C-alpha cells in the first residue's frame, strides 16, 4: 500500500527550496544584474548596427581601392571583441561588466583577439 503523504524529510526539503527561491527573488543584486543585462542587450543591438555600417564601408573601400582599410579592420575587430564581452556577461560566463558600465573599450589589437 503506497502512502501519498509526504515524509518529514520531503516537507523539510521543500520548505528549504521555497526559502531559497524566496531569498533569490528578494536579492537586490539579482534584480540589479537584470537591469544591466537589459542595458547590454540594447547595446549589443546598437553595436550590431554600427558593425553592419563598418562592413558596408569596408566592402565599398575594397571595391573602389582594391585594398583593405586597416582602420576599418581594427574597428571591426574592436566591435567583435566588445560583442564577445557582452555575450560573456549576458550568459553568466563573466561578472565583469563591459564598457561603459565596467571595463574599458576593447583595443581591437590582433593580440587581444587571439587570447
C-alpha positions as CSV (number, residue, x, y, z in Angstrom):
1,X,0.0,0.0,0.0
2,X,1.6,3.3,-1.1
3,X,1.4,6.3,1.1
4,X,0.6,9.6,-0.6
5,X,1.5,11.7,2.5
6,X,5.0,13.3,2.2
7,X,7.6,12.4,4.8
8,X,9.1,14.9,7.2
9,X,12.3,14.9,5.2
10,X,10.4,15.8,2.0
11,X,8.5,18.6,3.6
12,X,11.7,20.0,5.2
13,X,13.5,19.9,1.8
14,X,10.5,21.5,0.1
15,X,10.4,24.3,2.7
16,X,14.2,24.8,2.3
17,X,13.8,25.1,-1.5
18,X,11.0,27.6,-1.1
19,X,13.1,29.7,1.3
20,X,16.0,29.7,-1.2
21,X,13.7,30.7,-4.0
22,X,12.2,33.5,-1.9
23,X,15.7,34.6,-0.9
24,X,16.7,34.7,-4.6
25,X,13.6,36.7,-5.5
26,X,14.4,39.3,-2.9
27,X,18.0,39.6,-3.8
28,X,18.8,43.1,-4.9
29,X,22.0,42.0,-6.8
30,X,19.9,39.6,-8.9
31,X,17.5,42.4,-10.0
32,X,20.3,44.9,-10.5
33,X,22.0,42.3,-12.8
34,X,18.8,42.1,-14.8
35,X,18.9,45.9,-15.3
36,X,22.5,45.7,-16.5
37,X,21.6,42.8,-18.8
38,X,18.8,44.8,-20.4
39,X,21.1,47.7,-21.0
40,X,23.8,45.4,-22.6
41,X,21.1,43.7,-24.7
42,X,20.2,47.1,-26.1
43,X,23.8,48.0,-26.6
44,X,24.5,44.7,-28.5
45,X,21.8,45.7,-31.0
46,X,23.3,49.2,-31.4
47,X,26.8,47.8,-31.8
48,X,25.5,45.3,-34.4
49,X,24.1,48.2,-36.5
50,X,27.5,50.0,-36.2
51,X,29.2,46.8,-37.2
52,X,26.9,46.5,-40.3
53,X,27.9,50.0,-41.3
54,X,31.6,49.1,-40.9
55,X,31.1,46.0,-43.0
56,X,29.4,48.0,-45.8
57,X,32.1,50.7,-45.6
58,X,34.9,48.1,-45.7
59,X,33.3,46.4,-48.8
60,X,33.0,49.7,-50.6
61,X,36.6,50.6,-49.7
62,X,37.9,47.3,-51.2
63,X,35.6,47.7,-54.2
64,X,36.9,51.2,-55.1
65,X,40.5,51.0,-53.9
66,X,41.3,47.3,-54.2
67,X,42.9,47.4,-50.7
68,X,41.7,46.6,-47.2
69,X,41.3,49.6,-44.9
70,X,43.4,48.9,-41.8
71,X,41.5,51.4,-39.6
72,X,38.1,49.8,-40.5
73,X,39.6,46.4,-39.9
74,X,40.7,47.4,-36.4
75,X,37.3,49.0,-35.7
76,X,35.6,45.7,-36.8
77,X,37.9,43.7,-34.6
78,X,37.2,46.0,-31.7
79,X,33.4,45.7,-32.2
80,X,33.7,41.9,-32.3
81,X,35.7,41.8,-29.1
82,X,33.1,44.1,-27.4
83,X,30.2,41.9,-28.6
84,X,32.0,38.9,-27.2
85,X,32.4,40.7,-23.8
86,X,28.7,41.5,-23.8
87,X,27.7,37.9,-24.6
88,X,30.0,36.6,-21.9
89,X,28.3,38.9,-19.4
90,X,24.8,38.1,-20.6
91,X,25.4,34.3,-20.4
92,X,26.9,34.5,-16.8
93,X,30.3,33.5,-18.1
94,X,31.8,36.8,-16.7
95,X,30.9,39.0,-13.8
96,X,33.0,41.9,-15.4
97,X,30.6,44.5,-16.8
98,X,31.7,45.6,-20.3
99,X,32.2,49.2,-21.4
100,X,30.6,51.7,-20.5
101,X,29.5,50.3,-17.1
102,X,32.6,48.4,-16.2
103,X,35.7,47.7,-18.3
104,X,37.4,49.7,-21.0
105,X,36.6,49.6,-24.7
106,X,38.5,46.8,-26.4
107,X,41.6,48.0,-28.3
108,X,40.9,45.9,-31.4
109,X,44.5,44.6,-31.4
110,X,45.2,41.3,-33.1
111,X,46.9,40.1,-29.8
112,X,43.7,40.6,-27.8
113,X,41.6,38.7,-30.4
114,X,43.9,35.6,-30.1
115,X,43.5,35.4,-26.3
